[in-house]
């Protein structure tokens, strides 16, 4: 499952902290200002964060997903 999770600890900060996860594995992080009708911007921010992540290349990404892929193959 791919998820964008708000992990903000301080409600008073201007930008909220988010993690991009595949199942429980964090593959990226970003900040986003929540707003009415702001979901599409949140998705764009998440995409930009993954594109800019230094370890977001095919090899590293697949290595992070290997435990998930192995488990799916065993089912």
Secondary structure as GFF3:
##gff-version 3
##sequence-region A 1 75
A	DSSP	beta_strand	2	6	.	.	.	ID=ss1
A	DSSP	beta_strand	16	22	.	.	.	ID=ss2
A	DSSP	beta_strand	25	32	.	.	.	ID=ss3
A	DSSP	alpha_helix	39	52	.	.	.	ID=ss4
A	DSSP	alpha_helix	58	74	.	.	.	ID=ss5
###
